Structures are given as C-alpha cells and as structure tokens.
Amino acid sequence: MATGTQHVPVLLKPALDGLAIAAGDIAVDGTYGRGGHSRALLERLGPHGRLVVVDQDPDAIAHAQEHFGGDRRVTIWQGSFAELERMARETGCLGRVRALLLDLGVSSPQLDTPERGFSFREDGPLDMRMDPTKGESAASWLARADQADIARVIKDYGEERHARRIARSIVMARAEAPLTRTAQLAAIVARAAGPAPADRHPATRTFQAIRIHINDELGALDQALEQAIDIMRPGGRLAVISFHSLEDRRVKQFIKRHASPPPANRRLPVQPDFTPTLKAVGSMIRPTSEEEAANPRARSACLRIAEKLGAGS
C-alpha cells in the first residue's frame, strides 16, 4: 500500500456552505475517502454534533478508525452508499440527518496506489474494485466478456468514440495472453485509440468506463439518491460532487424529478397531484480557477445541492 498519499478535498467550502450545518446537527459523509470532508464537517458540527462516515473501501475504513475512532461524535460504518437507509437504521439516524455529502468517483489514494488497479499511469494488478474483497475484478470481467459487451461499456460509461476498435483490440490481445496488469491494458488502449489531447491519457475514458461497470457506480448512485430523501429530516440538505457528465446528469435529473411536476400530458383530463419533496439550492457550482490550478483533479468537478421539503423545513 502507498503511504503518505495526500487527498485534497474538492469544492470543500462551497459544499460546506451549501449544507448550512449548525452546531449539534447530524451529518453523514457518504464517501469518507481519506477524511478531508469529514474533518471539516466536524469543525462545523461542534462538540455536540454527530458525524457518520461511510465507505466501502477497507483502506478508507482503517484510515477512519485511526484518525477518528477515538472521537465520540463519530460513527464509522463500512459499506456502500447504496445502503444509506440500512446504515441510517443501524446507526439510529433515520429521518434525522441534517447534512449528507457524497463526493463521487475515486479518491487520490486509490488512484495513486498501483496495487488497487485504478491507474493507467502506474503498473499494477488489473482490479479496480472499490472493495477488493467483493465482486469481480476488471481482469476477470475482461477475460470473459464478449467484444460487444466490452464495446458497450466503453461507449456508454466512457463516452469513448473508439469503443469498438478498443474492444476488438482487447479481445485480440487476450487471445495471446491473459490481461492481468494495468500497464498491459493501458498500452492496448493507447494503440487502439490513437493520439489524445496533451492533457489526457488515451486510456482515460476506457479505464473510467471499466471502473464504473465493475463497481456499478451509476446504479449505486441512483440507489443512494433515492434513499437520501428518507434518511434526511425536513430542511436537511444533500450535496453531491460529481466528476463526469454521467454522474452529474443523474443528480440533476433526480433533483428535478423531486422538485418539479412532470410535464403535462394532454391525454390525461386531470393531471395527477404533485407534492415536491426537494428543492434545488442554487445552481451547479464549479471550482474556481485558483482551485483548479492548485488541484488538477478538481477540473472536472461540479457540485449540486438540494434541500428536503416538509413540515419544519
């Protein structure tokens, strides 16, 4: 495991300001990572607040135990944010959460630790699982998936225009030797995809796509968003930091679906009643040029905030 890796929280102040936390509130950091957001949340929660930190990565949980295990305000829960409702029931905060933060994507330590298999710049085992103790690795999936399925994943989740060519190259390469290393896959993709912009590796989109598929990231996000409404109290706020259009589109549509009535249907004589359960708080927020310069991984980030409506909000 890599040591000394620094994770710089993205959009930290806008997220905290948008969550509007007060001392004594209950907050949930649904993507602990390495605790950058959690540490800042605790500062605003004060001595009588409560924070539940959630992560499916065993390394992240070990980090949380080391740095926050002795803080009586903190509850550490290992699992996917797709299980928010179960987490809230088990920790006694169902319907009581004032602030819920989801920072999507891969943390810096995951990217910077070759053994985790996320990086196309460093050689490591081709894994890509957020929780390496569960599910199927990228190597295993690439060994059994047919060419059409690989192309679909790369196109749909990576928005890669050379998806078919890349999938064909992967299938041809695995016929010669098993694909077990990230450097192998990165080299195959680079040759198939051709030149990329100077600031992006040719394998960026393909690695993103395979990682999203292996971890069912979009499915987990959909589940987390729906459960967020139930675990929050009226007036509670949800802040979601996304890193690509597939994620942000889902967050935007989720907020709109729960904040605005569906378009009128002229075939229905009486339109169904609609009671909003959310309201959007402001518009999408992007990093400042100063943050992007200081933290290149912030360049693609965007933040959306919503508030739960209801009595007392």
Stockholm file with secondary structure:
# STOCKHOLM 1.0

chainA/1-313         MATGTQHVPVLLKPALDGLAIAAGDIAVDGTYGRGGHSRALLERLGPHGRLVVVDQDPDAIAHAQEHFGGDRRVTIWQGSFAELERMARETGCLGRVRALLLDLGVSSPQLDTPERGFSFREDGPLDMRMDPTKGESAASWLARADQADIARVIKDYGEERHARRIARSIVMARAEAPLTRTAQLAAIVARAAGPAPADRHPATRTFQAIRIHINDELGALDQALEQAIDIMRPGGRLAVISFHSLEDRRVKQFIKRHASPPPANRRLPVQPDFTPTLKAVGSMIRPTSEEEAANPRARSACLRIAEKLGAGS
#=GR chainA/1-313 SS CCCSCCCCCTTHHHHHHHHTCCTTCEEEESCCTTSHHHHHHHHHHCTTCEEEEEESCHHHHHHHHHHHTTCTTEEEEESCGGGHHHHHHHHTCTTTEEEEEEECSCCHHHHHCGGGSCCSSSCCBSCCCSSTTSSCCHHHHHHHCCHHHHHHHHHHHHCCTTHHHHHHHHHHHHHHSCCCBHHHHHHHHHHHHCCCCTTSCTTHHHHHHHHHHHHTHHHHHHHHHHHHHHHEEEEEEEEEEESSHHHHHHHHHHHHHHHSCCCCCTTCSSCCCCCCCEEECSSCBCCCHHHHHHCGGGTTCEEEEEEECSTTC
#=GC SS_cons         CCCSCCCCCTTHHHHHHHHTCCTTCEEEESCCTTSHHHHHHHHHHCTTCEEEEEESCHHHHHHHHHHHTTCTTEEEEESCGGGHHHHHHHHTCTTTEEEEEEECSCCHHHHHCGGGSCCSSSCCBSCCCSSTTSSCCHHHHHHHCCHHHHHHHHHHHHCCTTHHHHHHHHHHHHHHSCCCBHHHHHHHHHHHHCCCCTTSCTTHHHHHHHHHHHHTHHHHHHHHHHHHHHHEEEEEEEEEEESSHHHHHHHHHHHHHHHSCCCCCTTCSSCCCCCCCEEECSSCBCCCHHHHHHCGGGTTCEEEEEEECSTTC
//
